[in-house]
Amino acid sequence: MKIAILGAGISGLSLARFLIEGGVPAQSLHILEADSRIGGLCQSKTVEGFTYDVAGGHILYSKDTSVLNWMIEATGGMGAFEKKQRNTRIRFEHRWVNYPFENGLGDLPPQANFDCLSGYVRAWHKRMVDRSSAPRDFGAWVRWRFGEGIAQHFMDPYNAKVWKRELDFITSDWVAGRVPDAPVEDVLRSSVGIRTEGYTHQSIFYYPRQGGFQAIADGIASTLHARVRLRTPVTEIVQTKGGWKVNGEDFDLVVNTLPLTDLPRIIQGLPAAVADAMRTLEYNGLVSILVALERREHPDLSWIYLPHEVQGPTNRVTYMSNYSPLLAPKGKSSFLCEVTIPGGSPYPGGELEGDVLAGLVAAGLLRRDEVLFTDRTNIRHAYVVFDHRYAERREAIFGWMDEVGLITLGRFGRFEYDNSDQCVIRAKALAQELIPRLQRG
Ligand SMILES: Cc1cc2nc3c(=O)[nH]c(=O)nc-3n(C[C@H](O)[C@H](O)[C@H](O)COP(=O)(O)OP(=O)(O)OC[C@H]3O[C@@H](n4cnc5c(N)ncnc54)[C@H](O)[C@@H]3O)c2cc1C
């Protein structure tokens, strides 16, 4: 059996590791990667001693402890990690508001606190009386769930920055299981100033001591180097009688982790309806901007959200150098700013850095004279956008893939809002499914 794994991101690398751990001969695996480095969205970059994650700030946490431990072990064990307590805030004018927003109402100016609380209670009461189910439009869902005050003061402006679309263009499907419901008592407590904690599933996280999040991909790949072909873009996939030809080379089995939107120009003979479904999947790209700072002092924060337009185009800032002292030179610190762009649109020019810095200054986060330099990475696929035709398109795509036996995995190979641990969970499940099949020959 000769198996091609397309892409050396965390999904492709983990799949290869699980297959080998399950007894599949390593020589039968061939990982084809376009880039000159492994890691995909988990890559990190170091510039003048400052390290940052290229696809926005990443942290390691998982509800699946066996997968979490597997990722930690692959990276060199717990000693290779910093264990951190999540400390996140929302920047609201010049105040720090506890995160999630509904757990921080008491930090707001009095009028905004009142607007948010009264809206929340009205929405909660209406849900209790109507027993209504969650609306499918995201904008309507925000009001159903949080009420008008939280919508206007936080959710609308923040989500407009992230999604770059009208909120009802998006469905509420992606929030299921992602936005835990705060008990109404917690929201009441937070409004009168009693601290409550939300999103406890990620309150502790891990981060590699050295090398950025990339260290995890490097750890997983450490036994796979002979199997990875770097600088090998997949440009053509053709189905043959017994399997597939990838770039003209025969394989018995192919596992794709490339973005589905790229496949119409790579797979030959794709049915028009499937090609159309792939091409029209909605997504957002990302510009990640490292801001290297002269100063040492940094509030002890993990990351913050910037919901307002005056704070510039950035929606999230990671206090990168707080994750590990080895991410910045001694006595210096760094921010990592994320700016989303609609998928497939041109990347903003050099003026973006100026706008980002001006926004951070307006938000009271830095002074211009503290900035040593900025560095940017453009990311083509960052966020899946769950529009109203998302499910229908995926059904057409996966129906055809199942029919022809083309396996697909990964955040953009499946177009799922998956974190790296979920990619590993899916890779493990796929390996468990494939191993008996491969052993039968
Ligand atoms: C803003 C942001 C924040 C995130 N935060 C977190 C977090 O805090 N914690 C966490 O665990 N996860 C986080 N994630 C998710 C995590 O980055 C992804 O789930 C994971 O990296 C996806 O891995 P993958 O292998 O599925 O895809 P990718 O990493 O995209 O890998 C696909 C690979 O295919 C390669 N490729 C593409 N085209 C070709 C071609 N034609 N030929 C050959 N190779 C090709 C690419 O170069 C890449 O290496 C975040 C993601 C984003 C965007």
The ligand as an ORCA input file, in Angstrom:
! r2SCAN-3c Opt
* xyz 0 1
  C      -6.756     32.733     14.300
  C      -6.628     31.305     14.696
  C      -6.478     30.989     16.033
  C      -6.372     29.643     16.424
  N      -6.181     29.353     17.733
  C      -5.980     28.085     18.115
  C      -5.667     27.780     19.473
  O      -5.597     28.662     20.327
  N      -5.467     26.464     19.806
  C      -5.513     25.472     18.879
  O      -5.299     24.318     19.231
  N      -5.828     25.725     17.584
  C      -6.058     27.008     17.183
  N      -6.338     27.287     15.870
  C      -6.598     26.193     14.934
  C      -5.357     25.478     14.401
  O      -4.460     26.405     13.840
  C      -5.835     24.513     13.297
  O      -6.869     23.719     13.753
  C      -4.748     23.587     12.789
  O      -3.514     24.217     12.669
  C      -5.198     23.049     11.428
  O      -4.280     22.088     10.979
  P      -4.516     21.318      9.593
  O      -3.396     20.390      9.443
  O      -5.896     20.786      9.565
  O      -4.492     22.453      8.486
  P      -3.267     23.367      8.007
  O      -2.447     23.772      9.152
  O      -3.904     24.430      7.167
  O      -2.405     22.396      7.093
  C      -2.612     22.220      5.731
  C      -1.242     22.066      5.099
  O      -1.421     21.870      3.692
  C      -0.433     22.602      3.024
  N      -0.874     22.863      1.635
  C      -1.804     23.733      1.210
  N      -1.945     23.655     -0.118
  C      -1.081     22.703     -0.541
  C      -0.788     22.139     -1.821
  N      -1.398     22.536     -2.938
  N       0.134     21.142     -1.865
  C       0.762     20.688     -0.747
  N       0.517     21.211      0.470
  C      -0.397     22.186      0.570
  C      -0.272     23.865      3.836
  O       0.970     24.500      3.576
  C      -0.370     23.303      5.251
  O       0.893     22.952      5.762
  C      -6.440     28.611     15.447
  C      -6.563     28.942     14.093
  C      -6.651     30.266     13.715
  C      -6.774     30.602     12.260
*
